[in-house]
């Protein structure tokens, strides 16, 4: 019995769907357990992303559903909750697989033999560091987005009404780049590594939801969408500087 561990930009991760199969647990039940672990870690002011990274996947019908990536520490935490044969087999599988992948990473690293190779490696490392910095900032925003306490009813409404910045921009007769620039000018967000991120004072207000969709082992795409609460925030903010949605301009006319 093996466990699939992927290398995503130097981070070794296991998917919660694979873990659920290995331990004979429904994926929804495992997600519920991990949500509980994340909440405990956050309440203790610990970095939950060192253990579990929230992600999504598409099922056979095209629906986008939640899942987690587990680091080695995350696998440790799950394994510690298991008993009997399943716990032993899962522990053996993930320890073996992580060690194999770590050896592959070590062997793939080539020491430079001349100045040109050293310079190329330095450039690659700088680019990699920028990517990791962006990823860490995105993860930080995701963690802060989880802070607002919401009722089940609020969560249902939120899940049904997430909007892209393009959709909100249409309310004002604008394009997404123009609205993003305006929100930047008004001190709401900034751009890092090609991704728009909220300044920290806005991250825990429940205005956005940010997810990372993994395309393959080397490519991933970050999606940030606005909640209805965020949409109202944008409305009030733009109105304060004299920018009204099209429907209100028509009413005034």
N, C-alpha and C positions, 0 to 999 in steps of 0.2 A: 504494500500500500504506500503510495508516494504522495507528496504534497507539491503543488506547483508554486514555486517562488519566482517572482519576476524582478528584474533589475530595471527600475525606473529612475533614470538620471542618477545612478549611483546609490539609490536607496533600494534595499532588498525588502520586498513586501509579499505577503500572502493575502489572497482574497477571502473574505468572510464566507462566500458561497462554497469555496473548496473546503474551508475549515469545517463548516457545518456538515458537509457530506462525510468528512473523515470521522467526526465524533458522533455521527448518527443523530444529529439534532436538526430540527426544522430551522431554516435560515431566519425566519421571522423571530423565532425564540432566541437565537443567537444574537440577532440585532438588538433585541430587547435587553439582553444581558449586557452587551457592550455599551448600550446607551446608559445603563446604570453605572458601569465602570467609569465612563466619561464624566458623568455628573459628579461622582465621588472625587475624581481627580481634579475637576474644575473647582469644586467647593474647597478642596485642599490647596488651591492655588498652584497646582502642578500642570505641566504641559501634557495634555491628553494626546496631542499629535505625536508625541514620542512613542506612543503605544498604538493608537488607532487613528486612521485618517479617513474621514467621511468621503464617500464617492458614490457614483451612480452607475447603473448599467441598463441596457435595454433588453426586455424579454422578447420572446418570439412574436409577440403582437405589436412590438414597437413601443410599449410603455416604458417610461423611465422610472426605475425603481432604486431604492437606496441599498447601499452595501458599504462595507468598510474594507480598507486595506489594513492589515495587521503587520506591525514591525516584529522583530524577534521578541522584543519586550512584551508586545501585545499577545503573541503566541504563548509566552511564559505565563501571562496572567490568566489566559483561558485555560491552559493546561493545569494550572494550580487549583482550578475549580473542579477538575475532573477526577474521578476515582476509578479504580479497577482497570480492566484490560484496555478499555478505550483510551483512558488517560495515558497509560504506558505507551500504547502504539502511536498515539498522536505526538507525544513528546519525542519519541524516537524518530518519527518521520520529519518533524519540523527541525529538530536539531541537526539531523543528517543533511537535510536539504539546504539549510542556511549555511552550514559549513562548506558544502560543495560550491555554492554560489560565491561565498567569500573567497574561496581558493581561486575560482575563475577570475574574480575581480583582481585579486593580487597578481595572478599570472599574466593578466592582460595589460598590467601597467609596465611600460617599457621605459627604462632609464635612458635619457638622451646620451648620445655618443659624440655629439658635436654642438657647436654654438647654435646652428640653425635649428636643430631638433629641440634644443632647450628653449629657444625663443618661441617656436611653434607651440610647445607644451604650455609655456607661460600664457600665451594668448588664449589657448583653449581653456586653461584654468580660470582666467579672468572672466571669460564668457560663461563658464559653468558656475562661477561664484555669483554672477549677476542673476542667472536663472534661479539658483538656490535662494538668493535673497528675495526675489519676487515670490517664489513658492512659500517661503517662510512668512512673508507679509500677508499673502493670501490666506494661509492657514491661520494666522493670527486673527485676521478679519473673520474667518469662519467660526473660530472659537468665540469671539466676542458676539457674533450674531446669535449664538446659542444662549446667551445670557438672559435675554428678556423672558420672563415667566409668562406663559400663555395658557389659556384654557384649551380644551380639546376643540371647542367650537371655533376659537380664534385660529388654531392651526389648520383646521379644515378650510376655513375661508382663505387663509394665506396660501395654501397649496393650490387652490383653484384660481387664484387671482394674481399670480406672479407675472410681472410685465418686464419686457426688455426695454432698454432706454430708447430704442427706436419707436416702440409703441407709444411711450409717453411723449416723445418729441413730436409725434404726429398731432397730438392734442394742441400743440402751439404752432403748427405749420413749419416745424423745424426738422432738420436731419439729426441723426444721432451724434455726429461729430460736433455740431454746433451746440447741442444741449450739453454734451460732456464738457466742452470748453467753458460754457457758461457756469456750470456747476464747479469747475475748477477755479474760475475767477471769483466765485462767491465763497471759496474756502471750504467746499464740501468734500472734494476728492482730489486725488493726485494720480499721476501716471507713473507706473513702475514696470519696466520690462514689457511694455506694450499692453499692460493691464491697468484699468482704472480701479483704484482702491479708495475707500472712504478714509478720511482722517479719523484718528482714534476716537475723538469725542462723539462721532456719529455711529461708530460700529456697533454699539450695544443698544441702539434705539429700535431695532426691529425694522429698519428701512429696507434692507436687502437680504438676499440669500445667495451665497456663492458656492458653487460646486465645481469640482474638477472631473471632467470626463476623459478617461484614459482611452486613447485610440489604439495604441500598441505600446510595446515596451519602451519606445523612445519618444513617442509623441503623446501629448495630452492637451486638452483644451479647457480653458477656464471660462465658466459662465457666471455672470453676476446679474441677477434680476431683482427688480424692485417690488416690494409688497404694496398693498393698497395704502398702508400707513406711510410708506416712503413716497408714494405718488402724491398724497396730500401734503407731505412735507415740501416736496418740490413745488407744488401749487402755491403754498403760502410764501415760500421763499421767492419765487419768481414774481408773484403779485406784489411783494414788498418793493421790488425794483421796477415796477411798471410793466411787467410782461404778463399778459392775460392769455388764457387758452382761446382758441378760435371761437368756441361757442359763446363765450362771454363777450367777445368783441362784437359778435353779431347781435347779441342782445342789446349792447350799448348803442349800436347803429340803429 
